[in-house]
Amino acid sequence: MSRLIVEGLPLDYVDGDSVAVALVRAGQSPAHGGTICLAGDCGNCVGRIDGTAWVRSCQVPARPGMVVERHPAGGAPSMLTSIGDVNVPVFHEHADVVIIGGGRSGSATAIAMRADGHQVLVFDSADGNEVVAVYPGPLVVVRTGTGMRHVHAHQIVIATGSAEVHPVCEGSTLRGIFTPKAAAQLVDRGVELGRVVSVGSASIGESVDGTLLRLDGHEGRVTSVTVRVADDDQRTYECDSVVVGLGSSPRDVLSRSNEDPAVSVVGSASEAHALPVCPTSGVVCPCSKTTVEDLWGVWNRGFQEVELIKRSALAGTGTCQGSVCLPHVRAFVAERSGQPALPFTARPAAKQITMAEAMAGIHLDPWRRTALHHEHLALGANMDRFGSWWRPWNYGDHVAEYWAVREAVSIGDVGTLGKMILAGPDSVEFLERLYPTTVADIKPGRSRYVLLLNERGHLIDDGMIVRESDTRFVLSFTSGGATNAEMWMRDWAETWNLDIRLMDRTMALGAINVTGPRGGELLQRLGVVEPPKFLQHAHLDVAGIACHVMRLSFTGEASWELHHSVTDSVKLWRALMEAGRDLGIKPHGLQALFGLRLEKGHVIVGMDTELDTTPRRIDHDWAVKMNKPFFLGQDALRRTESLPDHRKLFAFEMPSPAPLEGAPIFVDGVVAGHVTTSFDSPLLGHAVMLGFLKRQWSPDAVPPTVIIDGREATHTETPFYDKEGRRARA
Amino acid sequence: MLGRSAFSPMVLTRVVATPFAVDALAADSTDRLCVRVAPDEILIDPSGGELGPIDDPDAITASDHSYSVAVVRSEDELARALEWRLPAASSVGQGLLLAVPVKVVRHRHLLLLFCPTAFVHELEERLG
């Protein structure tokens, strides 16, 4: 004899016992009552085993020292205060055919399929491979002792047989009630059941004739069974256990959870079984405690289909997914309606699985690191995730970083920007169609800021066009928009049948932005005799490293992006930091950058734009040349340009502190918009922000003041800083 | 979980050209590692010597340092970690491994796992 620990006390079991059998052997019940089937079909034996709740104890072999706790009577088990190992391994497999169930039908199907040359996998819980779910795909999820198997199959055959019907009557939730197969199993294992009375098709102990009418008990355990032998004749039999045989129903929960045409059902799982007699009293659904009275209640309120009854009375929404209650619910509906009642659906998983088992094989989207990731960490950066990359939010003092940009020199890691090379005889034509800006007049050696619009004229990204030669360009995109931009460009190139070549260089190239009034001086120290002027670019060596140097400005100060091979990023970064030491160089993170660009009124796509933002809404009409022959979104802009637009991005300023991004903007006490981005400007000494106004937006009707964060904010114009743009062009 | 060598950065030459030009380039490069990632794009190990002429005047050729590579010891182990079936007829498979984009390349007797270097930290953590 070995021992389990049940509710803190030792309990002997015989080798080969399941936990449920061990408990019955000891005169106990696995749970708090209800028919025991020992087939894994119902929820009447679930408990917490070795810390995991909702485990069907009839399916778990007893092991020495195993800790078993019953769920609270009438309630759910408490949530765990800690979780154990959540790393359940998952193994992927591929098969022509998966057969679920290794019984007669499953085995016969497997033989036939193999004879036809198919690669067949057969799963049966008796072999330690418990199929817990079938998802569209189809995908079969199998729980094993060593992890989860995710089997991708072309065809799935469900051969899970049939389940025994549980009785529904007064007293059917007492302890000591068994199905015939469960009783036979217990007898075979030498479990003493006391005086046994069998009703219906069962033939263990004393078999009695008649229809089950009622079960009575004492202290929760059955003590007698009453049957009706004629209309006005009832007989009651004293007993310690009762075995009720009411036939069977298809064990089809896996097929009821799936309508994938690749899933078929064979054997008794596919057969029409006779429904039990319509229940008149008692608990129909032991999982949800739904009674026959509850069924009447929802029926009388008009819920007269099985799917509606399931949702309104909750029958079939519990642990066993309707295995127990479905035949009785169908019998109830069939008798009321006079029509056959089809089964209700089920949802995977069909068996209880732990969160760790459900999570197996699930991974979050990965986040990229730039080649400078460890440089940032070494400088004390607080890293955060933006646009699918880990990026420095700040290096501990974003205000100091801000002043380094405004008054000295700073460097920022912009290697995350989308970077592509475009070439080919149709490259100019392609760009003219793609962008609303004119492209043909960009001279080699020059660059231009561009918006990227979709067919509806909505802004989907922005960036730079950098012209290298007549037919070759470098294009940049936002960090989060690069992947979509590439797909967008390839799709349109195919659609237009234009002769271009497109190479994504985003992860092959690093980029460092040198910005600030002393940026040019820093570059000169590193060998750049004449840094490119505003919106010019050149291929130059910086500190001996080959760079494509692009002069632009997002911060409002003179800026140069140094695009280079990622293998040189660390060397270039360190060279810049070293050479700029006496110039007061500091690296800047996104927190400072977002404020710097906001002072210039530059928008960030995705932050200051919405899904349907047009150039007009953000005052970027200047970047759209409507007189071009064609560009994506032109038709939509033309259709809508004369229509009133009730949303627009405006600039506001107010005393610090800056309101939170997303803060509502009130006009006349009514919410009229929200703040998209905000910043406490160290230079201006007050808060600046952009925000959408949804009403009263026309230039003549913009209210001079609005209320944000309970305070007055004043409407103003961008840029907030360096309105003439002298510093960026310096 | 997956027997493999450590990931090492790899220098490749990336070529974008017409599919016909890339076909010819691939045919001329059978003696070295080639990864055909798209009809118009190929990655070639430059250590095998200079590339031959590319039959496309507008071809884009660039040195590429965006990938790291590990040698996988068992194809069966790798297959069990992939939701997609490794192509039997092709030397290159492209998809996700534990939600990280990878390329699986059969090269001579080796099974190579290519991962963008920017994602390697994620893949290593997930592979354990």
HADDOCK unambig.tbl for C-alpha pairs under 7 A between the chains (distance, minus, plus):
assign (segid A and resid 91 and name CA) (segid B and resid 80 and name CA) 4.92 0.50 0.50
assign (segid A and resid 91 and name CA) (segid B and resid 81 and name CA) 5.87 0.50 0.50
assign (segid A and resid 92 and name CA) (segid B and resid 80 and name CA) 4.40 0.50 0.50
assign (segid A and resid 92 and name CA) (segid B and resid 81 and name CA) 5.72 0.50 0.50
assign (segid A and resid 92 and name CA) (segid B and resid 82 and name CA) 6.13 0.50 0.50
assign (segid A and resid 92 and name CA) (segid B and resid 83 and name CA) 5.87 0.50 0.50
assign (segid A and resid 93 and name CA) (segid B and resid 80 and name CA) 5.87 0.50 0.50
assign (segid A and resid 363 and name CA) (segid B and resid 98 and name CA) 6.24 0.50 0.50
assign (segid A and resid 363 and name CA) (segid B and resid 99 and name CA) 5.92 0.50 0.50
assign (segid A and resid 365 and name CA) (segid B and resid 99 and name CA) 6.29 0.50 0.50
assign (segid A and resid 366 and name CA) (segid B and resid 99 and name CA) 6.93 0.50 0.50
assign (segid A and resid 366 and name CA) (segid B and resid 100 and name CA) 6.19 0.50 0.50
assign (segid A and resid 366 and name CA) (segid B and resid 119 and name CA) 6.95 0.50 0.50
assign (segid A and resid 366 and name CA) (segid B and resid 122 and name CA) 6.20 0.50 0.50
assign (segid A and resid 367 and name CA) (segid B and resid 119 and name CA) 6.80 0.50 0.50
assign (segid A and resid 368 and name CA) (segid B and resid 118 and name CA) 4.81 0.50 0.50
assign (segid A and resid 368 and name CA) (segid B and resid 119 and name CA) 5.14 0.50 0.50
assign (segid A and resid 369 and name CA) (segid B and resid 118 and name CA) 4.86 0.50 0.50
assign (segid A and resid 369 and name CA) (segid B and resid 119 and name CA) 6.78 0.50 0.50
assign (segid A and resid 370 and name CA) (segid B and resid 118 and name CA) 6.03 0.50 0.50
assign (segid A and resid 423 and name CA) (segid B and resid 58 and name CA) 6.19 0.50 0.50
assign (segid A and resid 424 and name CA) (segid B and resid 58 and name CA) 5.16 0.50 0.50
assign (segid A and resid 501 and name CA) (segid B and resid 16 and name CA) 6.33 0.50 0.50
assign (segid A and resid 501 and name CA) (segid B and resid 17 and name CA) 6.37 0.50 0.50
assign (segid A and resid 501 and name CA) (segid B and resid 59 and name CA) 6.92 0.50 0.50
assign (segid A and resid 502 and name CA) (segid B and resid 16 and name CA) 6.94 0.50 0.50
assign (segid A and resid 503 and name CA) (segid B and resid 16 and name CA) 6.37 0.50 0.50
assign (segid A and resid 507 and name CA) (segid B and resid 66 and name CA) 5.31 0.50 0.50
assign (segid A and resid 508 and name CA) (segid B and resid 64 and name CA) 5.64 0.50 0.50
assign (segid A and resid 508 and name CA) (segid B and resid 65 and name CA) 5.29 0.50 0.50
assign (segid A and resid 508 and name CA) (segid B and resid 66 and name CA) 4.43 0.50 0.50
assign (segid A and resid 566 and name CA) (segid B and resid 65 and name CA) 6.72 0.50 0.50
assign (segid A and resid 567 and name CA) (segid B and resid 65 and name CA) 6.89 0.50 0.50
